[in-house]
Amino acid sequence: MCCCYSGPSLSSDKESGAGEESRSAETEAAMDCTRRVCSLFLALPILTLILLSQCSGSKSETRRHPIPKENLLVFTVATKETDGFKRFMRSANFFNYTVKVLGLGEDWTGGDVSKTSGGGQKVRLIKEALKPYATAKKLVILFVDSYDVIFASGPEELLKKFHQANHKVVFAAEVFVWPNRHLEVKYPHVRDGKRFLNSGGFIGFAPNVYQLVEPWDLQDKDDDQLFYTKTYLEPEKRTSLNITLDHRCRMFQNLNGALDEVVLKFEDGQVRARNVAYDSLPVIIHGNGPTKVQLNYMGNYIPKVWTFETGCTECEKDTISLAAKKDTEFPTVLVGIFIEQPTPFVEEFFERLVNLNFPKEQLRIFIHNTQTHHEQHVRQFIEQHRAKYHSVRVVGPEDETVNADARNMGLDLCRQDVTCDHYFSVDIEVVLQNRDILKLLIEQNRSILAPLTSRHKKLWSNFWGALSADGYYARSEDYVDIVQGQRIGLWNVPYISSVYLIQGTLLRSVLTEKDLYHFSRLDADMAFCHNIRDQGIFMYVSNRHEFGRIVSVANYQTGHLHNDLWQISENPQDWQEKYIHQNYSSIMEKKILLQPCPDVYWFPIFTERACDDLVEEMEHFGQWSTGGNQDTRIQGGYESVPTIDIHMNQIGFEKEWQKFLREYVAPLTEKIYPGYFTKAHSFLNFVVRYKPEEQPSLEPHHDASTFTINIALNRAGIDYEGGGCRFIRYNCSIKASRKGWTLMHPGRLTHYHEGLPTTSGTRYIAVSFVDP
């Protein structure tokens, strides 16, 4: 039962020779202590623990007295206040770390550590800063990089884990040997965990840390990690300084080589990074090497930046307000508009631009257009609105300026104008649906900020949440939730496109490089984002508001007069807004549905623009039928009740019209005629033209359909006189057809009808025989 005896063995005592007597005395003392403990073990457990503590010596003394957090001082090196540094300081302040920043304002002379070895300047600065603390035995020094580091927990947890490590100095560990892989053979083997030293983070008692860095006498461009590694690999120095590595990532988590091990853990309103390989919760997260993008992703959540309980906790920090400003006090914005490919709904883009809720005198317009097809749209915008803006500049197709060069030109225009507060880059396919978009982006006050825009009911958007190994698109874990609005906030992302706001001061300070839109063989957007990331600048996307969407340009054809008519499938939302009557969705709720004759219903369906575009498209095609009975366009070649018309399939609009019937006619049919469920298929869809001198009317007839729709495409009493439809059985006529409204009536048996004479002008109607 009692097994606490820990003195010398009897055999060793017998073999001890001259020292036998003294060793026997020690043995007897130890055995006596053991007997006293064992005799009281069952009856007096508390006293037993006390005696055990006395027997075990002084090791447990330190275990009972954890290191106070006031004894921790954090050193970091940062020559510039980059976005990464500001993030580091926010996380440090969140947990109340005491941080001493070294080198701020100095030139960086430590080499380009992102591409080669270097960083010796950090050791020099630490060595100088540690001199006053060289003998402070109770002081614990933590050194971490700052640009690519965030704290995930507070000093209490860090000091507890340092204390449990039972060493004087603990370095972060990783899976790669850097910068000299040949040193691998000199590393001590470890049974479990990371084997190799990483200099981006270490913690230790001040005297030991000072002794560690004091021998440094190299150049600033020499490698700091190589210096620390050589010290660690010398057994004598490793022992004298009492150095170890954080093999199981309890304090330091280096992401390079460990991305598959680290996941975000959401629990009780907190967010931590959990290493699933070692079941540890690291205190310090380091995005070393090529893992900056992954650290940015984690920094969207850690420490408590976004949680399921609180949402975004940083979104309202550092913001500004334009609410109280007069128009003349608003910031000046250069709007760069880029038309790089044939795009639908360009007229609507310019209409939305004009309608932005922002003082136009504070806006400067720069347009780059490579498409002759869209010159008419640009010209129309300039003719109607140029005088409203501070300035308008156009670079057209004749200039032959390529995309990347034009985008650089837009940046330069803002750089060269000291009054340019912001540069707003927007591609023509962006739907600026939120009239306050500019104000909202400016008030968020971030260096580079994109409003989330995506294709209607699609996951395709203007940002990437992650990058693949070769620098292209990869889906982050939270991408779908962000696009669908399940997580709302500001998101540090590696790629943005289509629409974003850049602060003018950034262009004139950090981004003074003239060519941001070229890099290797990347396209302009990818090159821009690569160059921005290379500068250590964060790009954010916001989904805090509904900003707009992006139209699809993939299958846009320009061979028609009004090409947007063909976009019902590619861009259904934009098509609906342009061509479907604004009251269509509330026909039943607002009781707009009229019944002028028995079982004949009358309701709005098309906008005036839809009517005009369809009529103009037919007249542009121009191949109207003769109005005779012989008609090779229909099956059998004979039409018993002919009209002068053009079929939808003649202009290549049949598929789109069938889609219109399914999406907008069928749902109302099922409400109007309860119990009848339609597939909304029609084999005959056409536009009819009535003229007094051509074909003024139509003889009585039944339609070859289950039901028919008849849409008025122009205005009675203005575009034509007379006309209308008479249902003979009920002696009921509708003469004043409203433009964009449709009649819906049964086709066979009951609703025998005729077209009333058009007495002047030209009347157009669109007709479909549905469910023949």
N, C-alpha and C positions, 0 to 999 in steps of 0.2 A: 504493500500500500504506500509506504513512504520511500521515495526514491530520489531524494534531493541531495545525496552525498556527492560532492564534486571534488574531493581532495585527490592527492596522488594515489596511484594504484599501489597495492601491496607489493607486487612484483618489483615495481620501480623502487619502492622504498628498500627492499631487500638488497637490491643491486646497487644501492647508493653509496656504500662504503662509508667513508669518513663522515658524510653528511647524514647518516642514518638517524642519528639522535635528534637533530634539529627538525628533520622532516617528519619524524614520528610525532614530535610535539605539535606540528602543524596539522598532521593527520588527526590526532586526538581532538584538537580544537574544532576541526571541521566536523568530525563525527559527533562531537558533543552538541554542536549547533544543530546538526541533522536530527539527533535524538529528541532535542527539545521541540523542534518544529513538528516532528512526526507525532509526538505524544499529544500535542495540542491540536492537531490538524482537524480531527472530526468535531471536537467539542468547542474549540475557539477559532473559527475560520478567520475572523478579523485579525486576532493576535498572530495567527499563522502567517498572514500576508505581511504583517509588519516585520516579523522575524525573517521571512524570506527576503524582504527588501533589505534588511540589515546584512544578511548573508551574501547577497548578490553584489555588494559593493556600491560604488557611486554612480554606475551607469544610469540607473533609474532616476537619479536626481534631475538630470536634464530632461528626461521624459515627462516629469511632472510640471516642468516650467516651459511652456511653449514660447517661441520668440514673439515679443510684442510687435504689432504692425508698425509702431512708431520707429522701430529699429531698421526698417527697410527703406533704402534709397535707390531709386531707379535712375540709371544713366542711359541716355540714348544719344545718338549722333544724327543731326539733321542740319544741313547747311542752308536748306530752303524750306519754307512752309508749303509743301506740296499738299495735294488732296489727300495723299496717303498719310502724311504727317498729321494733318488735321483730324483724320479718322482715328489715328493712334491716340492722339491726345484726348479726343472725346471718350474713347473707351477707358483711358487711364483715369480721367476725371470722374467718369461714371462710377468707378470702384474706389475712388479716393486714394489713388497712388500718388506718392510724392516723386515728381519727375524732375530731373536736372538735364536740360538739353545742352549738348555740347556742339560747338561749331556753327551755331546759327548765324547766318550773315557772312560766313567765310566762303572762300572759293573752295570747291571740291577738287582736291588734288590726288584723290585715291584711285584714279583710273576708272574705266568703264566696267564696273563689276558685273553688269548684265551680260557682257560678251566675253570677258576674260578675267583673269585673276586680278586682285587688287584689294583695296580697303584698308591698307596700313595706316592711313590717316586716322581711322577710328581708334586704333590702338594707341597712337600718339596722344590723341585727345583724352582718352581714358587715363592713360598714365599720368598726364599732367593734372587731371581733375582729382585723381585719387590721392595725391601727395598729402593733403590735409587730413585724410582719413586712414593713413597707413598703419596707425597703431590703435584704431578704434575697434577693439576686439568684439564688442557686442553688435556692431553695425553690420548689417547684411547688405551687400551690393548686388543689384540685379542689372545686368546689361542686356538690352534688346535693341535690334534694329527698329526703325520707326516707320519707314515708308511702306513696309509690307508686313506689318505686325498689328494684331489687335488682342486686347485682353478679353478673356472669356469669363474670368472670375476675379475675386478680390485678393488683397495681400494676405489675409488670414489663411486662406486655403493654400496659397503659394508657399507661405512660410511653414505651414504644417507639413506639406509634402517635402519641402527642403529638409526640414528637421528629421523626417522619417528616412530620408536618403542616407543619413548618418555619415556624411562626408562634408568637408569644408568648402569644396567647390564642385558644382554640378553643371556640366555643359549639356546643351541640347544634342540629340542624336538623330542620325538619318541613315538611309540605306546606301548612299553614294559616297565614294571617296573623292574628295576635292581638296586642293587642285592637283594633287599628285597621286594617281591611282597606284603607283608602284609602292606606296607606303602601306598598302592593304595588308601585306604579310606581317607587318610589325604590330598590327592592332591585336590586342588581347581578344581571344575568342569569347563569345557570349553564348550561353545556352538558349536564351530567349530574348528577343528584342532587337532594336537597332544597334548596329555595331560601331558606326563611324561618327566622329565628332562634327558638329556644326557650330560655327562661331556666331551665328545670328542671335544666340541667347545663352547666357550663363548666369549663375547665381552663386554667391559665396560670401564668406566673412571677409570684411574689408582688408585685414592684413594679408590674408591668403591671396586675394584677388590682386592686391598691390604687388606682392611678390611674383605673381604670375606675369604681370605686364611690365614690371620694372626693368627686365633685361632688354626690352625692345630698343633697338638702335638702328632700325632699317629705314627705308624710304617710305613716303606716304603711298606710293604706288605699289609697294610690295604687298604680298598677300597676308591678310590677318589670319585667315583660317589655317594657312600653312604654318604660321608662327605658333598658334595655339596647338595645332596637331603635333608638331615636333616636341613641344613641351610635354604633352600628354603621353607621347610614345616613349619618352625616356622614363624607365621604371623608377629611377631615383627621384626625379622631379615629380612624377605622378604620386609617389608615396609621400614625399616631403610636403607637397602642397595639398595632399589628400583629395585628389581629383577623381571624379567618376562621371559617367554619362547617364543621362536620363533615358535608359534603354527602352522603357515601356511607355514613354510619352505621358508621364503623369503630370509633368510641369510644362514641357515644351512639345508642341506638335509642329514639325516641319511637314509641309504638304507635299513637297517634291518626292515622288516615289511612293506616296502613301494615300493618294486620292481615293483608292478603293477601300481604304480602311476607315475613312472619316465620314460620318454622317451628322446631320443636324438633329438634335434632340430637343423637342418641345415638351416642356413639363412645368405645370404650376406657374404659368406666366413667365417662364424663363426660357432662354435658348442657349444651349451649349453645343460644342462640337464633341462628339463621342468617337473615340477610337475603338471600333468593334473588334479589332485584332487582339487588343490587350484589355478591353473593357475598362478603359480609363477615360477620364474627363480632363483633358489638358487645360491648363490655365492660360497659356499663351499660344496663339495661333500664328504661325510664320509662313507666309506665302513665298517661300524661297524658290530660286530658279524660275522655271517657266510656269509657275502656279499662281501668278498674280490675278488672273481672271477668276480662278476658283476662290481665292481669298476675297475678292470683291463680292462674289456671290454670298459667301458666308457673312461678310460685313453688312449685307442687307438685313441680317437677322441678329447677329451678335455684336455687342451685348444688348439684348432687349431693344433692338432697333425696330423690329416688327415681331409681334406675337399674335397668336390667334385671339388672345383675350384683349389686348390693347390696340391692335392694329399698328399703324405707323406712329412711332413716338418721336421721330425726327422731322416729320413733314412740316411742322409749323415753326421749326427753328431756323433762324437766319433769314426769314422771309421779310419782304417789304410790302407796303401798301400803296396803291395808286388812287385809292378812293377819294382822298381829299384834294387831289391835284387838279389844277386847271388844265385845259387842253394844251396850253403853251408850256406847261411844266412837265408834260409827259416826256419820257425818254424818246430819243430819236432812233428810229429803226430803219435799217436798210433791208428791204424784202427782195431776196433773190429768187426769181421764178424760172424754173427750168423745164423746157418742153423738148424732150430728147427723143420722143417716139410718137407715132400717131396715137392719140388718146381720146376716149369718148368723154362727152359732157364737159368740154372745155369752156363753152359759153357759161355754164353754171359755175365753173371754177371762178371765172372773173366776176360774176355776179356776187358770189360769196366774199370774194376779196374786197369788193366795193362796200359790202355790208358789214365788214368787221367793225366791232365796237371799239374803235381807236381813232384818235384825231388824225385825219388824213394829212394835215400839214406837217405832222411829225414823221411821215412815212416817205421814204425814197424807194423807188421801184427800179429794179434791174431785171430785165427779161432776156433770157437766152433761148432762142427758138431755132431748132434745126429743121423744122417741118414746114414745107411750103403749104401743105394742107391746112395748117393752123395760122397762116399769116392773116387771113381774113378775121380770125378771132382776136388776134393781137391788135390789129388795126382798128377794129371796132371798139375795143377797150380803150385804146389811146384816144381815139376821136371823141369818145363820150366822157372820159374821166381824167384825162391828163392834167387839166387845169386844177383839179382838186388836190393833187399831190405836190410835195416839195420839188420832186424831180422824177423824171422817167427816162430810162435809157434802155435801148433795145439792141441786142446783137442778133441779127437774123440769119437765115440760111445762106445768104450771099456772102457772109463773112467767113464761112467755113471754119468756124471755131469749134474744136471738139469739146466734148462734155467736160473732161477734167480741167482743161485750160479755162473754160468758161466759169467753172466753179471757183478756181483760183482767182479769176478776175473779180468775182463777186466779193471774195474775202478781202482782196486788195482795196476795193472801193471803200470798204469799211475801215480798213487799217489806215488809209491815207486821210481819212476824215476824222479829226479828233472829236467832232461832235457826234459821231456814230456810236451810240450807246449799245446797240445790239444788232446782230446780223441774223435775220430770219430766213433760212433756206427752206424752200418748199417746192416740191416737184408737182407738175401739173396734174398728176393723177390723185393728189390728195384732196379729199373733200373737207373743206374747212367748215364743218357743220356748227361748231360752237363759235358764236360771234365774239366771245370774250377770250378766245384762245391766246391772243398775243398778251393781253393783260395778265392772264393766269400764269403764263410761262414766265413773264418778267417778274411777277410778284413772288414766284417760287425761289428766285434769286440763286440759281445754280450756274456754274460756269458754262456747261453745255447740257441742254435739257431738250429732250424730245417728247412731244405728246404722243401717247399711245394711239396709233391708228391701225386698223386691220381691215381686211376684206370682210364684207358683210357675211356673217354667220360662218366665217372661216377662221382657221388658226393662223393663217398667213398674216404677218404684221410687219411693222417697220423697225423691229429690234430682234436681236438674238440674245438669248439668256446665257449661252455658253459657246465655246469654240471647240472644234475638233482638233486633233493633234496637228493637222496641216493648216489650221487657221481658218477653216470654213465653218459652216453652220453646225451647231450641235444643240440639242434641246435640253435645257436645264430642267431640273425637277419641278420648278415652280412656274415654268413657262405657260402652261395651259391655264393655271389658276390666275395668272396675271392678265393674260389676254381675255379671259372670260370674266374678269372682275371678281373672282373669288378672293383674291388678295389685293388690297388697295394700298398704294403707297408710292414712294420714290425708289427706283431700283437702279443700282449701279450695274450697268451692262457693258459687254465688250463691243457691241455693234449697234449702230442706229443708222437710219436712212430716211429718205423721202421728206421728212420735215423735222427741223430742230432749230433751236435758238442758241446762239453763241454770244457771250458777253464781249463787247468791243474792246474792253481793257485787256482781256485775255489775248485777243488778236494782236494787240500792240505791245504785249509784254512777252509772255511765254511762247506764243505761237507766231513769232516774227518770221519763221520760215515761210518763204513765199509759196513753195510747192507742197501743199498738203494732200493733193489729190492724185499724186503719182507714187507708186511703190511697186517695184518689180513688175509682175504681170497682172497685178490685181486690178479689178475695176475701180472706178473713181470712189465709190462709197466705201469699199473694203480698204482701199489705200488710205483714205481719210481716217478711218477708225484705227487702222494699224498705226499711223503716225501719231494720232492722239494718245493711244495707249502707250506708245514708245516714249512720250513726254511725261508719262505718269499722271495724266489728267483724266479725271473720272467723267464718264458720260452717263447721264441719268435718263431714264424714261419714266414718265408719270402717267398713271392711270387713275388719278384722283378725280378726274372729271371725264365726261363724255366729250371728246374733242372732235371726232370725225371718223372717217374711214378712208380706205384706199380703193380706187376703182381698178378693175382688172383690164389690162391692155393686151392680154395674150392673143385674143382672137378678134381684135378690132380691125374691120375692113373699111377702106375709104372709097369704095367704088360706087357708093350711092349718093344721092343728093343730101339726105338726112340720115347719116350712118348710125346715129344714136338709137333709131327705131329698132335696130337689129340687136340691141344689147339686153333684151329682156331676160335672157338666161345667164349671160356673163355678169351682168351688174343689175340684178333685179331691184334692189333698193333705189338706185339712182334712176332706173327706168320708171319705176312707180312714181317717184317724186316729180319726174318731168312729164309723164304722160297719163297718169291715172288721176281722175278728179279728186280734189281735196276732200270732198264729202263722201267719197265712196265707202270708206271704212265705217262710217256712221249712218249709212242708209237706213238700217233697221232701227237703230237706237233713237235716231232723231226723227224717224217716221217721214223720211224724205221720199220713200217709195210711194208712187202715185198709181192709181188704177183708173185710167180715163175711160176704159171700156171693159166689159166683162172678160175676166181672165187675161186682160192686156195690162202689162205693168210698164212703168215709165220711171227711169232713175238715171242719175248722172254716172258716167263711167270714164270718159276721156276729158283731159284738159283741152283748152283751146289750142295749145301748142301741138298736142297729138293730132288733133283734127287737121290743123294747117299742114303739118309735116306729111301726113298721109296723103292729103289732096295734092300737095306739091310734088310728092314722090310719084304719084300716078300721072300727073300731067307731064312731069319730066320724062317718064317712060314713054308716054304718048300713044301707045298702041291700043287705042280703044276699039272695042268690037263694033261691028257694023249695025248690030241690032236686028239681024236677020235670024231666021230659024236654024239655018245651017251653022253649026258651031263645032269645029274640030277640037276645041279645047275640052269638051265634055265627053263622057262615055256615050257611045252611040252616035255622036256627031249631030244630034238634033235637039234644039231647045224650043219647047212649045210656047213658053212665055219669055221671049228674049228681051234683054235690056242692053243698052250701050254701057259696057263695063270693062274693067281690067281685073283679072283674077289675081289673088295674092301670090299664087305660085309663079305668075309671070314675072314678078319683080323679085322673086327669091325670098318671099316673106311668109311662105306657108307654115314653116316650122315655128316661126315666132308667133304667128297668129293663133296656131293651135295651142301654144303655151299660154297666150293671153286668155283663150277660152277656158282652159283648165284652171288657171289661177284666179281669174276675176269674174267669170260668168258662172261657172259651175257652182261655186259656194252660194251664190244668191238664188240660183235655180232651185236648190234643195230647200231653201227657206220659203220661196214664193209658191212652189208647188210641192207641198209636203207629201212625203211618201214616194216621190220620184227621185231616183238617184242617177245622175247623168255622168257619162264619161267625157262629155263635152267634145265629142268628135264631130267634125264637120268635113264633108268631102267637097263642099263648094263655098268658097269665101271670096268676096269680090267687092269692089267699089263701083257704084252706079252713078252715072252722070245724066242729069235731066236738063234739057234745054228746050225752050219753046220751038226753035227751028230745027231741033235734032230729034229728040224723043221727049215730049213733055210729060207723058203719063204712062201708066201701065194698066193693062186690061185686068179684069177680075180673075183671080186664080187662087189655088191652094199651093202652099209651099211643100216641097218634098222633104219634110223634117218633122221631128217630134215637137220641136219649138224653134223659133226663129228670133234672131236679134237684128235690129235695124238701127244703126247709130247715125245720128245727124252730124254731118261734118262741117256744115256752115250755117249761117244765120238767116232764118226766115225773116222777110220784111226788110232785110239789109242787102244780103248777097243775092237774094232771089225773091220773087213774089209767087204766091200760090203754093202748090205742092201739098204734101201730106198723105195720110193713109186713111182709107175708109174701110171699116169692117161691115160688110154688106148685111150679114144676118142680123146684126144688132143695130144697123143704121147708125153707127157711131164713128165719128171721124176725129183724127188728131191732125190739125192743120199747122199749128204754130210750133213745130218741132224745135226744141232747144239744142243748141250746139253742144256736142259732147254727151248728150243724153241718148239713151237707147230705149227703144221699145222691145219688149219681150212678149211674145204671144205664141200660142199653139200653132203648129203648122198645118196639120191635116184636119179634115172633116168639119170642124166647127168654125174656123176663122178664115172663111172665104173673104178676100180683101182685094182692093185695087189701089194703085198709085194715082193720087189726084193730080191734075195738070199743073205744071210749073208755067206761069204766065210770063215771067221775065227773069233775066239773070240766069245763073247756073246753080243747080242744086246737086249736092253730093251726099250719098249715104253709103255706109259700109254694112254689108249684109252677110250673115252666116246662117246656113241651114244646118242646125245642130241635131245630132242623133237621127240620121235619115232612116 
